[in-house]
Amino acid sequence: MGKVTPLPYVEEHEVEEAKRLVDKQFIQMTGKPFGFRPAGFNIVTKIYVRPDELTEIKMPDGSTKTLWTAPIMQKQDEFESVTALVCAVGPLAFKDRITGQPWAEGPWARVGDWIAIPRMSSWLTNYRGVSLAVLPDDKIIGIVEDPADLTSVYVAPRI
């Protein structure tokens, strides 16, 4: 049986550079480098939030309309997004829970990867004012190239 190719877009030799870029982004946002070290098999992710207040949508007739995203919607994104940037990986992540051996197929994600995560299956928190999701390594749904390509489908509760 041949070697299984890992899912991450970030190659192993790029992880240190990805960590530097995460630190750079956190310094820009908070004045301090990223300093959250996850325990065990957890990974820490920065939740994706739409980057601007204006969104253009294409109408069925081919015209475009510009929508303003209210601040409350932007705040809601912080906890409803299904895409996140991997910022740190715990020491036991992507290893067998019993033997401690690395997973045969390799890690499912590396620092610097954008991942799809399940809503409401992680510990959501603000760290230095930045929205984070901490989740077990086996909750990763997949890797995405562009976080803007993936959005959640919200279904309002029935009354």
Backbone as CSV, one residue per row, in Angstrom:
resi,resn,N_x,N_y,N_z,CA_x,CA_y,CA_z,C_x,C_y,C_z
1,MET,0.841,-1.176,0.000,0.000,0.000,0.000,0.887,1.241,0.000
2,GLY,0.586,2.213,-0.871,1.382,3.429,-0.982,1.099,4.402,0.144
3,LYS,1.951,5.402,0.251,1.798,6.431,1.272,0.588,7.306,0.944
4,VAL,-0.214,7.588,1.932,-1.382,8.440,1.751,-0.927,9.896,1.824
5,THR,-1.380,10.698,0.880,-1.019,12.111,0.855,-1.871,12.870,1.862
6,PRO,-1.227,13.635,2.766,-1.993,14.413,3.740,-2.840,15.485,3.061
7,LEU,-3.893,15.947,3.750,-4.803,16.947,3.224,-4.260,18.373,3.198
8,PRO,-3.407,18.798,4.134,-3.087,20.222,4.243,-2.547,20.862,2.974
9,TYR,-2.881,22.139,2.815,-2.286,22.931,1.751,-0.915,23.428,2.182
10,VAL,-0.744,23.667,3.483,0.546,24.106,4.003,1.448,22.879,4.080
11,GLU,2.567,22.942,3.377,3.519,21.837,3.395,4.306,21.861,4.703
12,GLU,4.837,20.720,5.088,5.574,20.612,6.355,6.687,21.663,6.457
13,HIS,7.401,21.907,5.360,8.511,22.874,5.394,8.017,24.330,5.473
14,GLU,6.705,24.548,5.338,6.149,25.900,5.392,5.548,26.254,6.753
15,VAL,5.515,25.303,7.674,4.842,25.513,8.967,5.484,26.641,9.770
16,GLU,6.799,26.698,9.828,7.461,27.756,10.612,7.141,29.142,10.043
17,GLU,7.117,29.262,8.716,6.748,30.533,8.102,5.294,30.871,8.402
18,ALA,4.415,29.867,8.384,3.003,30.092,8.718,2.871,30.590,10.157
19,LYS,3.639,30.017,11.074,3.600,30.468,12.474,4.050,31.922,12.577
20,ARG,5.076,32.305,11.813,5.538,33.707,11.816,4.441,34.634,11.293
21,LEU,3.728,34.195,10.257,2.655,35.024,9.699,1.483,35.147,10.675
22,VAL,1.168,34.070,11.397,0.114,34.141,12.426,0.529,35.140,13.502
23,ASP,1.778,35.055,13.968,2.269,36.010,14.964,2.189,37.443,14.441
24,LYS,2.584,37.647,13.183,2.547,38.985,12.585,1.123,39.530,12.575
25,GLN,0.158,38.682,12.186,-1.241,39.115,12.147,-1.735,39.442,13.558
26,PHE,-1.376,38.619,14.550,-1.818,38.893,15.917,-1.157,40.147,16.478
27,ILE,0.072,40.419,16.102,0.727,41.656,16.543,-0.017,42.857,15.962
28,GLN,-0.423,42.763,14.690,-1.185,43.852,14.069,-2.528,44.049,14.758
29,MET,-3.187,42.950,15.159,-4.521,43.046,15.751,-4.494,43.373,17.235
30,THR,-3.496,42.865,17.965,-3.526,42.963,19.426,-2.299,43.614,20.047
31,GLY,-1.241,43.795,19.262,-0.004,44.340,19.810,0.910,43.285,20.397
32,LYS,0.468,42.026,20.399,1.260,40.918,20.944,1.217,39.738,19.983
33,PRO,2.283,38.899,19.975,2.234,37.705,19.140,1.238,36.694,19.695
34,PHE,0.848,35.748,18.870,-0.079,34.698,19.303,0.601,33.893,20.400
35,GLY,-0.094,33.661,21.501,0.532,32.964,22.612,-0.325,31.877,23.219
36,PHE,-1.353,31.442,22.518,-2.263,30.421,23.044,-1.721,29.056,22.662
37,ARG,-1.332,28.249,23.649,-0.826,26.903,23.380,-1.893,25.892,23.770
38,PRO,-2.435,25.164,22.812,-3.486,24.198,23.137,-2.930,22.972,23.846
39,ALA,-3.742,22.397,24.690,-3.362,21.183,25.400,-3.811,19.965,24.604
40,GLY,-3.137,18.849,24.843,-3.549,17.563,24.302,-3.757,17.541,22.806
41,PHE,-4.912,17.022,22.384,-5.201,16.835,20.963,-6.007,17.987,20.374
42,ASN,-6.069,19.104,21.071,-6.832,20.256,20.588,-6.029,21.077,19.593
43,ILE,-6.762,21.786,18.750,-6.163,22.770,17.862,-6.858,24.097,18.116
44,VAL,-6.144,25.198,17.916,-6.703,26.531,18.106,-6.826,27.182,16.742
45,THR,-8.007,27.737,16.476,-8.256,28.361,15.189,-8.807,29.764,15.376
46,LYS,-8.428,30.656,14.464,-8.984,32.006,14.429,-10.192,31.955,13.515
47,ILE,-11.343,32.317,14.036,-12.584,32.242,13.291,-12.579,33.276,12.170
48,TYR,-12.986,32.848,10.987,-13.054,33.738,9.835,-14.243,34.683,9.979
49,VAL,-13.993,35.969,9.772,-15.037,36.990,9.785,-14.929,37.748,8.470
50,ARG,-16.076,37.988,7.832,-16.069,38.733,6.567,-15.249,40.007,6.710
51,PRO,-14.409,40.304,5.727,-13.470,41.414,5.877,-14.034,42.807,5.706
52,ASP,-15.218,42.946,5.151,-15.705,44.306,4.944,-17.197,44.407,5.223
53,GLU,-17.668,45.634,5.270,-19.066,45.885,5.592,-19.969,45.859,4.367
54,LEU,-19.389,45.980,3.170,-20.187,46.014,1.953,-20.015,44.715,1.181
55,THR,-21.122,44.161,0.727,-21.096,42.921,-0.032,-21.872,43.133,-1.317
56,GLU,-21.267,42.749,-2.433,-21.980,42.834,-3.710,-22.581,41.473,-4.026
57,ILE,-23.848,41.481,-4.435,-24.503,40.235,-4.832,-25.005,40.381,-6.257
58,LYS,-24.995,39.277,-6.976,-25.473,39.279,-8.356,-26.936,38.862,-8.358
59,MET,-27.763,39.665,-8.991,-29.194,39.408,-9.073,-29.476,38.469,-10.246
60,PRO,-30.654,37.803,-10.231,-31.007,36.888,-11.329,-30.985,37.541,-12.716
61,ASP,-31.248,38.854,-12.768,-31.256,39.533,-14.064,-29.861,39.946,-14.530
62,GLY,-28.817,39.608,-13.741,-27.446,39.923,-14.114,-26.908,41.197,-13.493
63,SER,-27.793,42.035,-12.935,-27.342,43.267,-12.294,-26.719,42.929,-10.929
64,THR,-25.994,43.886,-10.377,-25.405,43.691,-9.053,-25.984,44.701,-8.080
65,LYS,-26.110,44.293,-6.850,-26.585,45.164,-5.770,-25.550,45.130,-4.659
66,THR,-25.389,46.240,-3.980,-24.470,46.313,-2.861,-25.269,46.312,-1.571
67,LEU,-24.922,45.387,-0.688,-25.586,45.289,0.609,-24.628,45.727,1.705
68,TRP,-25.144,46.439,2.656,-24.369,46.838,3.815,-24.597,45.799,4.900
69,THR,-23.508,45.286,5.462,-23.603,44.307,6.537,-23.578,45.066,7.864
70,ALA,-24.653,44.961,8.607,-24.752,45.665,9.886,-23.705,45.140,10.867
71,PRO,-23.216,45.984,11.772,-22.224,45.552,12.756,-22.680,44.327,13.564
72,ILE,-23.969,44.206,13.856,-24.444,43.044,14.619,-24.225,41.763,13.821
73,MET,-24.370,41.832,12.489,-24.130,40.655,11.644,-22.652,40.298,11.617
74,GLN,-21.798,41.318,11.582,-20.360,41.053,11.614,-19.980,40.391,12.931
75,LYS,-20.570,40.860,14.029,-20.294,40.269,15.341,-20.803,38.831,15.383
76,GLN,-21.963,38.591,14.785,-22.531,37.246,14.750,-21.627,36.290,13.964
77,ASP,-20.967,36.798,12.913,-20.036,35.983,12.130,-18.979,35.340,13.006
78,GLU,-18.565,36.068,14.042,-17.492,35.581,14.889,-17.817,34.232,15.524
79,PHE,-19.098,33.951,15.693,-19.457,32.700,16.352,-20.308,31.777,15.490
80,GLU,-20.584,32.186,14.259,-21.353,31.317,13.377,-20.560,30.877,12.159
81,SER,-19.364,31.402,11.988,-18.563,31.045,10.839,-18.217,29.556,10.888
82,VAL,-18.070,28.967,9.729,-17.707,27.553,9.652,-16.299,27.384,9.080
83,THR,-15.570,28.486,8.985,-14.204,28.464,8.471,-13.285,29.124,9.478
84,ALA,-12.099,28.535,9.645,-11.164,29.077,10.623,-9.722,28.813,10.186
85,LEU,-8.819,29.669,10.629,-7.394,29.553,10.343,-6.724,28.806,11.493
86,VAL,-5.987,27.747,11.187,-5.269,27.007,12.225,-4.106,27.865,12.709
87,CYS,-4.106,28.185,14.012,-3.064,29.026,14.606,-2.109,28.236,15.492
88,ALA,-2.570,27.125,16.058,-1.722,26.309,16.933,-2.281,24.895,16.981
89,VAL,-1.378,23.941,17.195,-1.741,22.529,17.250,-1.183,21.950,18.546
90,GLY,-2.038,21.249,19.303,-1.616,20.653,20.568,-0.601,19.538,20.374
91,PRO,0.145,19.197,21.425,1.220,18.200,21.316,0.738,16.789,20.997
92,LEU,-0.514,16.481,21.263,-1.035,15.140,20.973,-1.929,15.105,19.738
93,ALA,-2.072,16.250,19.076,-2.949,16.313,17.903,-2.442,15.410,16.792
94,PHE,-3.374,14.786,16.105,-3.117,13.913,14.974,-2.272,12.698,15.358
95,LYS,-2.463,12.247,16.608,-1.796,11.034,17.100,-2.851,10.097,17.668
96,ASP,-2.555,8.807,17.632,-3.454,7.801,18.184,-3.632,8.063,19.675
97,ARG,-4.876,8.033,20.146,-5.176,8.349,21.543,-4.594,7.316,22.514
98,ILE,-4.366,6.093,22.065,-3.864,5.035,22.951,-2.347,4.895,22.844
99,THR,-1.832,4.774,21.631,-0.398,4.512,21.454,0.446,5.769,21.379
100,GLY,-0.170,6.904,21.021,0.580,8.139,20.859,1.326,8.218,19.536
101,GLN,1.151,7.224,18.687,1.813,7.219,17.377,1.092,8.172,16.425
102,PRO,1.843,8.848,15.554,1.192,9.740,14.571,0.217,8.970,13.693
103,TRP,-0.838,9.661,13.284,-1.815,9.047,12.394,-1.124,8.617,11.109
104,ALA,-1.471,7.441,10.596,-0.845,6.896,9.396,-1.003,7.825,8.196
105,GLU,-2.149,8.491,8.091,-2.391,9.373,6.941,-1.807,10.769,7.138
106,GLY,-1.162,11.006,8.258,-0.572,12.312,8.517,-1.575,13.269,9.138
107,PRO,-1.145,14.478,9.445,-2.053,15.449,10.057,-3.136,15.892,9.093
108,TRP,-4.298,16.189,9.629,-5.399,16.669,8.796,-5.264,18.146,8.486
109,ALA,-4.465,18.868,9.267,-4.254,20.299,9.027,-2.978,20.724,9.730
110,ARG,-2.417,21.808,9.252,-1.216,22.382,9.863,-1.466,23.868,10.124
111,VAL,-0.629,24.460,10.959,-0.708,25.902,11.191,-0.639,26.591,9.834
112,GLY,-1.585,27.514,9.610,-1.643,28.250,8.352,-2.720,27.751,7.409
113,ASP,-3.284,26.570,7.673,-4.361,26.052,6.831,-5.692,26.678,7.226
114,TRP,-6.530,26.937,6.228,-7.924,27.312,6.472,-8.717,26.017,6.499
115,ILE,-9.484,25.813,7.563,-10.225,24.561,7.702,-11.725,24.815,7.841
116,ALA,-12.499,23.815,7.462,-13.943,23.828,7.691,-14.167,23.176,9.049
117,ILE,-14.934,23.851,9.902,-15.205,23.329,11.243,-16.709,23.252,11.470
118,PRO,-17.145,22.311,12.316,-18.574,22.238,12.606,-18.987,23.356,13.563
119,ARG,-20.149,23.920,13.327,-20.663,24.925,14.252,-21.044,24.249,15.552
120,MET,-20.872,24.921,16.629,-21.294,24.487,17.958,-20.599,23.213,18.437
121,SER,-19.465,22.854,17.858,-18.727,21.680,18.315,-17.346,22.052,18.827
122,SER,-17.183,23.309,19.187,-15.889,23.749,19.681,-16.103,24.703,20.850
123,TRP,-15.030,24.960,21.548,-15.053,25.931,22.631,-14.768,27.281,21.992
124,LEU,-15.753,28.183,22.032,-15.615,29.501,21.427,-15.205,30.499,22.491
125,THR,-14.228,31.325,22.177,-13.735,32.286,23.145,-13.144,33.492,22.433
126,ASN,-12.925,34.552,23.164,-12.172,35.706,22.679,-10.839,35.700,23.394
127,TYR,-9.770,35.730,22.639,-8.417,35.755,23.179,-7.778,37.052,22.718
128,ARG,-7.521,37.951,23.670,-6.985,39.280,23.351,-7.879,40.009,22.349
129,GLY,-9.193,39.758,22.441,-10.154,40.422,21.574,-10.346,39.763,20.222
130,VAL,-9.691,38.621,19.976,-9.806,37.911,18.706,-10.640,36.656,18.936
131,SER,-11.631,36.422,18.069,-12.508,35.256,18.213,-11.779,33.982,17.819
132,LEU,-11.751,33.026,18.754,-11.086,31.752,18.516,-12.053,30.602,18.746
133,ALA,-11.777,29.495,18.070,-12.469,28.232,18.326,-11.393,27.211,18.657
134,VAL,-11.558,26.518,19.777,-10.646,25.446,20.163,-11.430,24.150,20.006
135,LEU,-10.890,23.228,19.210,-11.620,21.999,18.948,-10.677,20.814,18.847
136,PRO,-11.222,19.618,19.078,-10.402,18.412,18.934,-9.982,18.204,17.477
137,ASP,-8.825,17.608,17.302,-8.287,17.384,15.961,-9.221,16.598,15.047
138,ASP,-10.012,15.701,15.619,-10.876,14.869,14.778,-12.194,15.540,14.400
139,LYS,-12.364,16.810,14.744,-13.563,17.555,14.351,-13.369,18.333,13.055
140,ILE,-12.153,18.329,12.512,-11.901,19.038,11.260,-12.694,18.359,10.150
141,ILE,-13.454,19.150,9.406,-14.263,18.617,8.318,-13.461,18.565,7.029
142,GLY,-12.623,19.558,6.789,-11.819,19.583,5.576,-10.980,20.838,5.501
143,ILE,-10.171,20.923,4.461,-9.291,22.056,4.223,-9.876,22.853,3.059
144,VAL,-9.858,24.184,3.163,-10.362,25.032,2.086,-9.261,25.994,1.639
145,GLU,-9.284,26.354,0.357,-8.282,27.288,-0.166,-8.588,28.720,0.248
146,ASP,-9.866,29.102,0.185,-10.263,30.477,0.466,-11.418,30.451,1.459
147,PRO,-11.252,31.043,2.636,-12.311,30.990,3.646,-13.607,31.662,3.210
148,ALA,-13.535,32.589,2.274,-14.745,33.273,1.801,-15.625,32.365,0.954
149,ASP,-15.072,31.242,0.488,-15.846,30.326,-0.352,-16.862,29.508,0.437
150,LEU,-16.727,29.442,1.738,-17.550,28.565,2.566,-18.362,29.400,3.545
151,THR,-19.679,29.249,3.523,-20.535,29.960,4.466,-21.502,28.977,5.099
152,SER,-21.953,29.288,6.292,-22.896,28.415,6.975,-24.297,28.646,6.422
153,VAL,-25.136,27.662,6.595,-26.536,27.782,6.220,-27.286,27.852,7.533
154,TYR,-27.875,29.005,7.802,-28.579,29.199,9.065,-30.043,28.873,8.864
155,VAL,-30.543,28.029,9.690,-31.953,27.687,9.649,-32.585,28.208,10.935
156,ALA,-33.524,29.123,10.793,-34.178,29.706,11.974,-34.999,28.628,12.702
157,PRO,-34.999,28.655,14.023,-35.780,27.667,14.767,-37.266,27.849,14.532
158,ARG,-37.980,26.738,14.527,-39.445,26.802,14.365,-40.079,27.114,15.709
159,ILE,-41.134,27.898,15.660,-41.831,28.261,16.903,-43.138,27.515,16.970
